Amino acid sequence: MSTELGLENRNSFTYKWQKKIKEIKESRVSYLFLAPFGLIFFAFVVFPVIMSIGLSFTSYNMLESPVWIGIDNYTRLFLADDVFLIAVKNTFVFAVITGPFSYILSLLLAWMINEFRPKIRSIFTLLFYAPFISGNAFFVWTIFFSGDAYGYLNAFLMDWNIINEPILWLQEPQWILPVVIFVVLWMSFGTAFLVFIAGLQNIDSKLYEAGAIDGIKNRWQELWFITLPSMRPQLMFGAIMAITQSFAASAQAIALAGFPSVDYAARTVVTHLIDYGTVRFEMGYAATIATVLFLTMVITQRVVQNLLNKVGE
């Protein structure tokens, strides 16, 4: 009987709260060192997110005080905004193609490049990382996909007699989205690729020797049973970066296809948010779009995290 009472007390809310306070007191020095970063993180990340969620239930134009309108913004967004549905479709296509492709290609390239000698590995790493650190390097593709006969792609295709007249790659709706996806994919070999390289170099070689003794037969089994499980933190970081970049694609779409693009062919959720936030100044509605995007990214991140936890099983 006394044992049951003891277990019940240990599971009670009061006991858990007292235990947590005790742990905080014992680790107060660590919390003190983390306090500056915690305050900055709360001020510039957590607070804006909370504020955005609150504004999503208001009508706010930055000149007058916010007016509470309940879920009207959400009703308008999902039931009356046809352009938002186009943006969702385009963003979904972006996310499905650029997210997994950039993630898998970054990992495979990092895995292959890691086999080279250090000097050659450094050269290849710089080559693949260069587009990401070059800022607006994607502007070079406006020349390549130029719609006149002097555009590189049109010139090549006409010289090879594949087409008879130039194609308006960035003005015709059926070509705009594929071109933008290609450029976003080219730009996506960035931080995740570099993190994968660092993660591969930090794996203890003794793990591979132990794996060989345990029956690992080829490099693919090494990759699945040793390399990937040893890189879970880097894989998680790379997944978050891929999700963020694929869902937040906007700068490349605006630069290549214009704003707004023809028939909203390159419209994404973020460009829709920019339209209502910085052009129309409907900040309450823009906050609604941002909140929906935020929740979508959080759910996607949780799904990917659960999948990564099964790597190597």
TORKETI-649638 format. One record per residue (C-alpha): residue in one letter; x, y, z. Coordinates in steps of 0.5 Angstrom, whole numbers, padded with zeros to 4 digits. Each point is the difference from the previous one (the first is absolute). Layout:
<recs>
> rest | c1 | c2 | c3
> a | X | Y | Z $
...
</recs>
This chain:
<recs>
> rest | c1 | c2 | c3
> m | 0000 | 0000 | 0000 $
> s | 0006 | 0005 | 0002 $
> t | 0003 | -0002 | -0007 $
> e | -0006 | 0002 | -0004 $
> l | -0001 | 0007 | 0004 $
> g | 0008 | 0001 | -0001 $
> l | -0001 | -0001 | -0008 $
> e | -0006 | 0004 | 0000 $
> n | 0003 | 0006 | 0003 $
> r | 0006 | -0001 | -0004 $
> n | -0005 | 0001 | -0006 $
> s | -0003 | 0006 | 0002 $
> f | 0000 | 0006 | -0003 $
> t | 0003 | 0004 | 0007 $
> y | 0005 | -0005 | 0000 $
> k | 0002 | 0000 | -0007 $
> w | 0000 | 0008 | 0001 $
> q | 0004 | 0000 | 0006 $
> k | 0005 | -0005 | -0003 $
> k | 0001 | 0005 | -0006 $
> i | 0001 | 0006 | 0004 $
> k | 0006 | -0004 | 0004 $
> e | 0003 | -0002 | -0007 $
> i | 0000 | 0008 | -0002 $
> k | 0003 | 0002 | 0007 $
> e | 0005 | -0005 | -0001 $
> s | 0002 | 0002 | -0007 $
> r | -0001 | 0008 | 0001 $
> v | 0007 | 0001 | -0003 $
> s | -0002 | -0003 | -0006 $
> y | -0006 | 0004 | -0001 $
> l | 0003 | 0006 | 0002 $
> f | 0005 | -0001 | -0006 $
> l | -0006 | -0001 | -0005 $
> a | -0004 | 0006 | 0003 $
> p | 0003 | 0005 | -0005 $
> f | -0001 | -0005 | -0006 $
> g | -0007 | -0002 | 0003 $
> l | -0002 | 0007 | 0000 $
> i | 0002 | 0002 | -0007 $
> f | -0003 | -0006 | -0003 $
> f | -0007 | 0001 | 0004 $
> a | 0000 | 0008 | -0002 $
> f | 0002 | -0002 | -0008 $
> v | -0003 | -0007 | -0001 $
> v | -0005 | -0002 | 0005 $
> f | -0004 | 0007 | 0001 $
> p | -0001 | 0001 | -0007 $
> v | -0003 | -0006 | -0001 $
> i | -0005 | 0001 | 0005 $
> m | -0001 | 0007 | -0002 $
> s | -0001 | -0003 | -0007 $
> i | -0005 | -0005 | 0002 $
> g | -0004 | 0005 | 0004 $
> l | 0000 | 0005 | -0006 $
> s | -0003 | -0005 | -0004 $
> f | -0007 | 0000 | 0004 $
> t | 0000 | 0008 | -0002 $
> s | -0001 | 0005 | -0005 $
> y | 0007 | 0004 | 0000 $
> n | 0002 | 0005 | -0005 $
> m | 0006 | 0003 | 0004 $
> l | -0003 | 0007 | 0000 $
> e | -0006 | -0002 | 0005 $
> s | 0000 | -0004 | 0006 $
> p | -0002 | -0008 | -0001 $
> v | -0007 | -0001 | 0000 $
> w | -0002 | -0007 | 0002 $
> i | -0004 | -0004 | -0005 $
> g | 0001 | -0007 | 0002 $
> i | 0001 | -0006 | -0005 $
> d | -0002 | 0005 | -0006 $
> n | 0007 | 0000 | -0003 $
> y | 0000 | -0008 | 0000 $
> t | -0006 | 0000 | -0003 $
> r | 0001 | 0005 | -0006 $
> l | 0007 | -0004 | -0001 $
> f | -0002 | -0007 | -0001 $
> l | -0007 | 0001 | -0003 $
> a | 0000 | 0007 | -0004 $
> d | 0007 | 0001 | -0002 $
> d | 0001 | -0004 | -0006 $
> v | 0007 | 0003 | -0001 $
> f | 0002 | -0003 | 0007 $
> l | -0002 | -0007 | -0003 $
> i | 0005 | 0001 | -0006 $
> a | 0005 | 0002 | 0005 $
> v | -0001 | -0006 | 0004 $
> k | 0001 | -0004 | -0006 $
> n | 0006 | 0003 | -0003 $
> t | 0003 | 0000 | 0007 $
> f | -0002 | -0008 | 0001 $
> v | 0004 | -0001 | -0007 $
> f | 0006 | 0004 | 0002 $
> a | 0000 | -0004 | 0007 $
> v | -0001 | -0007 | -0003 $
> i | 0005 | 0001 | -0005 $
> t | 0006 | 0005 | 0003 $
> g | -0001 | -0003 | 0007 $
> p | 0002 | -0007 | -0001 $
> f | 0004 | 0000 | -0006 $
> s | 0005 | 0006 | 0003 $
> y | 0000 | -0004 | 0006 $
> i | 0002 | -0007 | -0003 $
> l | 0004 | 0003 | -0005 $
> s | 0004 | 0004 | 0005 $
> l | 0001 | -0006 | 0005 $
> l | 0002 | -0005 | -0006 $
> l | 0005 | 0006 | -0003 $
> a | 0003 | 0001 | 0007 $
> w | 0001 | -0008 | 0001 $
> m | 0003 | 0000 | -0007 $
> i | 0005 | 0006 | 0001 $
> n | 0002 | -0002 | 0007 $
> e | 0003 | -0006 | -0003 $
> f | 0005 | 0004 | -0004 $
> r | 0007 | 0003 | 0003 $
> p | -0001 | 0006 | 0004 $
> k | 0003 | 0005 | -0005 $
> i | -0005 | -0003 | -0006 $
> r | -0006 | 0000 | 0006 $
> s | 0001 | 0007 | 0001 $
> i | 0000 | 0002 | -0007 $
> f | -0007 | -0003 | -0001 $
> t | -0003 | 0002 | 0006 $
> l | 0002 | 0007 | -0002 $
> l | -0003 | -0001 | -0007 $
> f | -0007 | -0003 | 0003 $
> y | 0000 | 0005 | 0005 $
> a | 0001 | 0006 | -0004 $
> p | -0007 | 0002 | -0003 $
> f | -0002 | 0000 | 0007 $
> i | 0005 | 0005 | 0003 $
> s | -0001 | 0004 | -0006 $
> g | -0006 | 0004 | 0002 $
> n | -0004 | 0002 | -0007 $
> a | 0004 | -0005 | -0004 $
> f | -0007 | -0003 | -0003 $
> f | 0000 | 0007 | -0004 $
> v | 0005 | -0004 | -0005 $
> w | -0006 | -0004 | -0002 $
> t | -0004 | 0006 | -0003 $
> i | 0005 | 0000 | -0005 $
> f | 0000 | -0008 | -0001 $
> f | -0008 | 0000 | -0001 $
> s | 0000 | 0007 | -0003 $
> g | -0006 | 0000 | -0005 $
> d | 0003 | 0003 | -0006 $
> a | 0005 | -0004 | -0005 $
> y | 0006 | 0003 | 0004 $
> g | -0002 | -0004 | 0006 $
> y | 0005 | -0006 | 0001 $
> l | -0005 | -0006 | 0000 $
> n | -0004 | 0003 | -0006 $
> a | 0006 | 0001 | -0004 $
> f | 0002 | -0007 | 0002 $
> l | -0007 | -0003 | -0002 $
> m | 0000 | 0004 | -0007 $
> d | 0007 | -0002 | -0002 $
> w | -0002 | -0007 | 0001 $
> n | -0006 | 0001 | -0004 $
> i | -0004 | -0002 | 0006 $
> i | -0005 | 0006 | 0000 $
> n | -0001 | 0005 | -0006 $
> e | -0001 | 0006 | 0005 $
> p | 0001 | 0002 | 0007 $
> i | -0004 | -0002 | 0006 $
> l | -0002 | 0005 | 0005 $
> w | 0003 | -0004 | 0006 $
> l | -0002 | 0005 | 0005 $
> q | -0006 | 0002 | -0003 $
> e | -0004 | -0006 | -0002 $
> p | -0004 | -0003 | 0006 $
> q | 0002 | -0007 | -0002 $
> w | 0007 | 0001 | 0000 $
> i | 0001 | 0005 | 0006 $
> l | -0001 | -0005 | 0006 $
> p | 0005 | -0005 | -0003 $
> v | 0005 | 0005 | -0001 $
> v | -0001 | 0003 | 0007 $
> i | 0001 | -0007 | 0003 $
> f | 0006 | -0001 | -0004 $
> v | 0003 | 0006 | 0003 $
> v | -0002 | -0001 | 0007 $
> l | 0003 | -0007 | 0000 $
> w | 0006 | 0003 | -0003 $
> m | 0001 | 0004 | 0006 $
> s | -0002 | -0005 | 0005 $
> f | 0007 | -0003 | 0001 $
> g | 0001 | 0004 | 0006 $
> t | 0001 | 0000 | 0007 $
> a | -0003 | -0007 | 0000 $
> f | 0006 | -0003 | -0004 $
> l | 0005 | 0003 | 0004 $
> v | -0003 | -0003 | 0006 $
> f | 0000 | -0007 | -0003 $
> i | 0007 | 0001 | -0002 $
> a | 0002 | 0002 | 0007 $
> g | -0004 | -0006 | 0003 $
> l | 0003 | -0005 | -0004 $
> q | 0007 | 0002 | 0002 $
> n | -0002 | 0000 | 0007 $
> i | -0002 | -0008 | 0000 $
> d | 0005 | -0004 | 0004 $
> s | 0003 | -0005 | -0005 $
> k | 0000 | -0006 | 0005 $
> l | -0007 | 0000 | -0001 $
> y | 0001 | -0003 | -0007 $
> e | 0005 | -0005 | 0002 $
> a | -0005 | -0002 | 0005 $
> g | -0005 | 0000 | -0005 $
> a | 0004 | -0005 | -0005 $
> i | 0001 | -0005 | 0006 $
> d | -0007 | 0000 | 0001 $
> g | -0002 | -0001 | -0007 $
> i | 0000 | 0006 | -0004 $
> k | 0001 | -0002 | -0007 $
> n | 0000 | 0006 | -0004 $
> r | 0000 | 0008 | 0000 $
> w | -0008 | 0000 | -0001 $
> q | 0000 | -0004 | 0007 $
> e | 0005 | 0005 | 0003 $
> l | -0004 | 0006 | -0002 $
> w | -0007 | -0003 | 0003 $
> f | 0003 | -0003 | 0006 $
> i | 0006 | 0004 | 0002 $
> t | 0000 | 0007 | -0004 $
> l | -0007 | 0002 | 0001 $
> p | -0001 | -0002 | 0007 $
> s | 0006 | 0004 | 0002 $
> m | -0002 | 0006 | -0004 $
> r | -0007 | 0001 | 0003 $
> p | 0001 | 0007 | 0003 $
> q | 0003 | 0002 | -0007 $
> l | -0006 | -0003 | -0004 $
> m | -0005 | 0003 | 0005 $
> f | 0003 | 0007 | -0001 $
> g | 0001 | -0001 | -0008 $
> a | -0008 | -0002 | 0000 $
> i | -0002 | 0006 | 0003 $
> m | 0004 | 0004 | -0004 $
> a | -0003 | -0003 | -0006 $
> i | -0007 | 0001 | 0002 $
> t | 0002 | 0007 | 0002 $
> q | 0003 | 0001 | -0007 $
> s | -0006 | -0003 | -0004 $
> f | -0006 | 0003 | 0004 $
> a | 0003 | 0007 | 0000 $
> a | 0002 | 0000 | -0008 $
> s | -0001 | 0007 | -0002 $
> a | 0006 | 0004 | -0002 $
> q | 0002 | -0004 | -0006 $
> a | -0008 | 0000 | -0002 $
> i | 0000 | 0007 | 0000 $
> a | 0006 | 0002 | -0003 $
> l | -0001 | -0005 | -0006 $
> a | -0007 | 0000 | -0001 $
> g | -0002 | 0007 | 0002 $
> f | -0005 | 0002 | 0006 $
> p | -0005 | -0002 | -0001 $
> s | 0002 | -0005 | -0006 $
> v | -0005 | -0001 | -0006 $
> d | -0006 | -0004 | 0002 $
> y | 0003 | -0001 | 0007 $
> a | 0004 | -0005 | -0003 $
> a | 0006 | 0001 | 0005 $
> r | -0005 | 0002 | 0006 $
> t | 0002 | -0003 | 0007 $
> v | -0002 | 0000 | 0007 $
> v | 0005 | 0005 | 0002 $
> t | -0001 | 0005 | -0007 $
> h | -0007 | 0000 | 0002 $
> l | 0002 | 0002 | 0007 $
> i | 0005 | 0005 | -0003 $
> d | -0006 | 0003 | -0004 $
> y | -0005 | 0001 | 0006 $
> g | 0005 | 0002 | 0005 $
> t | 0005 | 0005 | -0004 $
> v | -0005 | 0002 | -0006 $
> r | -0007 | 0000 | 0003 $
> f | 0002 | 0001 | 0007 $
> e | -0005 | -0005 | 0002 $
> m | 0004 | -0002 | 0006 $
> g | -0005 | -0004 | 0004 $
> y | -0002 | -0004 | -0007 $
> a | 0008 | -0001 | -0001 $
> a | 0001 | -0002 | 0007 $
> t | -0006 | -0006 | -0001 $
> i | 0005 | -0002 | -0006 $
> a | 0006 | 0000 | 0004 $
> t | -0004 | -0004 | 0006 $
> v | -0002 | -0005 | -0005 $
> l | 0007 | -0001 | -0003 $
> f | 0003 | 0000 | 0006 $
> l | -0005 | -0006 | 0003 $
> t | 0001 | -0004 | -0007 $
> m | 0008 | 0001 | 0001 $
> v | 0000 | -0003 | 0007 $
> i | -0005 | -0006 | -0002 $
> t | 0005 | -0002 | -0005 $
> q | 0006 | 0001 | 0004 $
> r | -0003 | -0005 | 0005 $
> v | -0002 | -0005 | -0005 $
> v | 0007 | 0000 | -0003 $
> q | 0003 | 0000 | 0007 $
> n | -0004 | -0007 | 0001 $
> l | 0003 | -0002 | -0007 $
> l | 0007 | 0001 | 0002 $
> n | -0001 | -0003 | 0007 $
> k | -0001 | -0007 | -0004 $
> v | 0007 | 0001 | -0004 $
> g | 0004 | -0006 | 0001 $
> e | -0006 | -0005 | 0003 $
</recs>
